[in-house]
């Protein structure tokens, strides 16, 4: 559930990855990065960059 909130925050906000990490209840940025990469297949920063490049506006 925390990862879902983090994913949404990465897409919708301009907060840093570490701010999002702590806001979503993770106590350690490296743990957050590890779990995010394991579940989503890429690092949070890469996820944000990929989403912003491939975003389609309707």
N, C-alpha and C positions, 0 to 999 in steps of 0.2 A: 504494500500500500504506500509506504514511504517513497518507494522508487517511482510509483505513478505520479505522485505529487512533484517529485524532483524532475521527472521528464516533462511534465506540463510547465513547470517553472522555467526550465531551460528553453522551451519554445516561446513562452509568453513574456518573459521578463528580460531585463538587461542586467540582472544581478550576476555577480561572479559565481563561479562554480562552488567555491568554498562557502559563500553566503547561503546558497541554495542547500548545500550539504547540511549545514547547521540548522537552517530553518525547517528542514524536513526530518530532523531528529537524529541525524547521524552525528557521532561524536568525534569522528576521525575522517579526514579528507581522503587519505589513502585507502581506507576501508571502503568508503563510498565509491571511489573510483574503481576499485577491484570488483565490487558487487555490481556496479552499473555495467562495467565491461563484460562481466560474466553473463548477465541477463540480456543486455541489449546488443552485444557484439562489438561495441566501440566505446571509447572513452567519452565522458560527458561533453568535453569541449569539442571533440570531433562530431558528436551527435548534433550539437547546436549548429556548428558550421555547415554540416551536410543539410540539415533541415532548412537553414536560411537560404542556402544556394538553390535548393530544389523546391522551394515553396511556390505553390501556384495560387495566385490571387484570383478570386472569382468576382 
